[in-house]
Amino acid sequence: MALDVREAAGAHQVARPRREITTAYVVSRIAVLAVGAAILLYAVPPLVAAGAWASLAVLGAASAAIAYLYLSRRHIPAKYLVPGTVFLIAFQVFPVVYTVTTAFTNFGDGHRGDKQSAVAAIEAGSVRQAPGSPEYALTAALQDGRLAFLIVDPETKRVQAGTERGLTSVEGARVGVTGKVLQAPGFTVLKAPEAAARAREISALAVPTRGGLIKANGLSRAVEGRSALTYDAACDCVKGDGDTWKADEGQGYFVNARGEHLAQGWQVNVGPANFTRVLTNPTISGYFLGVFGWNLVFALASVATTFALGMGVALALHHPRMRGTRVYRIVLILPYAMPAFAMLLVWRDMFNRDFGLINQLFGLNVDWLGQPGTARLAVVLVNLWLGFPYMFLVTTGALQAIPRELTEAASIDGATPWHGFRKVTLPLLLVALTPLLISSFAFNFNNYNAIALTSEGGPFPAENPQVGATDLLITYTFRLAFGAGGAQFGFAAAISVFIFAIVAVISAVAFRRTRRQEEVYA
């Protein structure tokens, strides 16, 4: 009986399938686990230093889950779904969520940090040299990768190191005849070209002292001064120069009684203010509808013309009697293979009124980019030249998937070539290519390069240099948010949300009609 049990157990062990270990199996698991371990090692130290224990716990749980998933034999589908889901969240979901949340803030130039950083910047930026204060010989250096000042007292020749935390004595430093530090233990002295490359950091560094702050005066001298503006926590205000600026949490600024604010502010939640600004500000909403209308025309014209030309060329080369199709296809896809930004600049010069190739070739004197009508025609033609090779390629692939028996049967039934194309070939092409046409529409709706590198949004009317005849919503947004007034990321994000909603609605309607078309020709 015992022998029978052992024999059955042995048979069971023999029958057990062996796990086949392949190179792909080993490499995929090692690669995933190595990337996960690298991210863990990179992210843990700063999280611990910042005391972000919740984020650290989430990172640890995610790392443990990934290790369990890829070290076990189970959950095979999850091994393939998890990386794709992670990339989807990182590169699609997170940017959209971040853009929407930014649209409800005043994030931008002057509003990039918190209130404490704004106070420090205001006080450091208002430092004035104190009367009778000494002038120190300055040497820029690095300590543990961070910028530091090595200053030499002109009277005592004492060497001190200055950082944002204050001054500390430096022993064993070697000072040159010019008074600059040549070598100091624990510091890497920057050479003149290296210091010049960090000039902005050097001028921004402020070393606190008992009487004020030490700031650089050039790259070789430092002076001690006092802040003309100081923050008073009791009144939550900034005082100095005979005035007082109180904190306004709604605007993220320090504002005085006359409504004037200091240049440096902080980031706050402004609610729907950015959205209402788009709709109620007459300098913006007054032109928004016109720009939107041209934007629709440009996107639709780009898709229609590129698809028509690409399909026409593909149909011609698809004809069974056509010879030399390989050579023609190579020539036709050259615009698609060229760098788009370079070709746009070339086309801009070709449309030049004085020395452009188009005017010289046809003997014209047309100011193509100086008149609204011709400028719009020019950018559509340029986009046609850049976009039709893509439509030619996808249409060629779709045509090869359509059985020739269908068109032959239509001709046998008495259909003319035009009717066969309109009733058979075109509907089948649209079923396959409509998603690509919708994606092309979304791309051209936000085709910033085609406008910025060709017409720069112009021509502009004399009474309003803010919006041009060829401006799309994306170029108009860029000029409003990043023009002379500085970067306004919150406002730009709000308009981006509007653009996203418009494209999403149009795409959703188009996809719905596509599904109906697929049901008809299924």
Stockholm file with secondary structure:
# STOCKHOLM 1.0

chainA/1-522         MALDVREAAGAHQVARPRREITTAYVVSRIAVLAVGAAILLYAVPPLVAAGAWASLAVLGAASAAIAYLYLSRRHIPAKYLVPGTVFLIAFQVFPVVYTVTTAFTNFGDGHRGDKQSAVAAIEAGSVRQAPGSPEYALTAALQDGRLAFLIVDPETKRVQAGTERGLTSVEGARVGVTGKVLQAPGFTVLKAPEAAARAREISALAVPTRGGLIKANGLSRAVEGRSALTYDAACDCVKGDGDTWKADEGQGYFVNARGEHLAQGWQVNVGPANFTRVLTNPTISGYFLGVFGWNLVFALASVATTFALGMGVALALHHPRMRGTRVYRIVLILPYAMPAFAMLLVWRDMFNRDFGLINQLFGLNVDWLGQPGTARLAVVLVNLWLGFPYMFLVTTGALQAIPRELTEAASIDGATPWHGFRKVTLPLLLVALTPLLISSFAFNFNNYNAIALTSEGGPFPAENPQVGATDLLITYTFRLAFGAGGAQFGFAAAISVFIFAIVAVISAVAFRRTRRQEEVYA
#=GR chainA/1-522 SS CHHHHHHHHHHHHHHSCCCCCCHHHHHHHHHHHHHHHHHHHHHHHHHHHHTCHHHHHHHHHHHHHHHHHHHSSCCHHHHHHHHHHHHHIIIIIHHHHHHHHHTTBCCSTTCSSCHHHHHHHHHHHTEEECTTCCEEEEEEEEETTEEEEEEECTTTCCEEEEETTEEEECSSCEECTTSCEEECTTCEECCHHHHHHTHHHHHHCEEECSSSEEEESSSSEEEEEEESSEEETTTTEEEETTEEEEEETTTTEEECTTSCBCSCCCCCBCTTHHHHHHHHCHHHHHHHHHHHHHHHHHHHHHHHHHHHHHHHHHHHHHSTTCCCHHHHHHHHTHHHHSCHHHHHHHHHHHTCTTTCHHHHHHTCCCCGGGSHHHHHHHHHHHHHHHHHHHHHHHHHHHHHTSCHHHHHHHHHTTCCHHHHIIIIIHHHHHHHHHHHHHHHHHHHHTCHHHHHTTTTTCCCCTTCTTSCTTCCHHHHHHHHHSSTTCCCHHHHHHHHHHHHHHHHHHHHHHHHHHHHHHHHHC
#=GC SS_cons         CHHHHHHHHHHHHHHSCCCCCCHHHHHHHHHHHHHHHHHHHHHHHHHHHHTCHHHHHHHHHHHHHHHHHHHSSCCHHHHHHHHHHHHHIIIIIHHHHHHHHHTTBCCSTTCSSCHHHHHHHHHHHTEEECTTCCEEEEEEEEETTEEEEEEECTTTCCEEEEETTEEEECSSCEECTTSCEEECTTCEECCHHHHHHTHHHHHHCEEECSSSEEEESSSSEEEEEEESSEEETTTTEEEETTEEEEEETTTTEEECTTSCBCSCCCCCBCTTHHHHHHHHCHHHHHHHHHHHHHHHHHHHHHHHHHHHHHHHHHHHHHSTTCCCHHHHHHHHTHHHHSCHHHHHHHHHHHTCTTTCHHHHHHTCCCCGGGSHHHHHHHHHHHHHHHHHHHHHHHHHHHHHTSCHHHHHHHHHTTCCHHHHIIIIIHHHHHHHHHHHHHHHHHHHHTCHHHHHTTTTTCCCCTTCTTSCTTCCHHHHHHHHHSSTTCCCHHHHHHHHHHHHHHHHHHHHHHHHHHHHHHHHHC
//
